[in-house]
Amino acid sequence: IKGPQVMKGYWNQPDATAECLDAEGWFKTGDIAVIGADGFVSIVDRKKDLIIVSGFNVYPNEIEDVVMAHPKVANCACIGV
């Protein structure tokens, strides 16, 4: 993402700023998107989406895929609480 609406960086955190903003001002969101045949962009995942449960790394998209495989489930979302 690039434009006047994008932040200039993290306050007093140059390393964190360098991780998410490139030299030309592009903000790397970490979102993973696809462009459909109709030309619309859909965000389908997060690059660093991870929930730690009792010391285990749990990836929400893997849980959602298993739940969505059930024929009686129309939609779901996995979040950490």
N, C-alpha and C positions, 0 to 999 in steps of 0.2 A: 504494500500500500504506500502511496506517495501523495502528498498534497499538503495544503496549509493546515488541515485538521490533524495532522500527525505530530506527535510530540517531538521536541528537539532532543530529548534524552532524559536519562534519570539524573536527578539532582545529586551532584557530588559522587557519581558512580560511573566513571568513564569506562570501566571494563564491562559492566552490565549494558551500558549504552552501545558499546562496540559490538556486543553479541547480537543486538536486535536491529541496529541501524547501520546501513552501509555508508560509504563515503558520499554517495549521490543522494542520500536522504530516504532511501527505500526502507520501510519498516517490515521486518520479517516477523510475521504473526505466529508462525508455527502451525497454521491451519493447513490441512490437506484438502484440496478441492478437485473436483472434476468438472469438465465442461460437457454437458449433454448434447445430443444430436440437435436439440432445439436451440443451442447456443447459450443456454442459461448455465451459470456457475452454481454448483452446490458444494457446500462445505461438508465433508464426510468424516473427518477425523481431526485429531490434534497430534502433532509430531511427538510431543513430550507428555501425552496424557497417561498418567500413571497414578494408581492409588496403592498405598502401602497398607496391608491388612495383616496384623500380627507378624510383621517382619517379612511378609511375602509381597512381591510385586504383582499387582493385578492390573491388567490392561482393560479398561472399560469396554473397548470395542470387541474384545474376545467374549466377554460376558454377554454383551448385547447380541452378538451373532448367535450364541447358543440359545438365548431366550427367544429371539426372533424366529428360530427354526421351528418352534412349537406352532402348530396350525391355528391355535386359538388366540395367539398374541398378534395384535395389529401393529403395535409400536412399543418401544421401551427406551429407557435411558438409564445408564448406570452412573451414579455419582458417589463420591466419598462423603461420609458424614462423620 
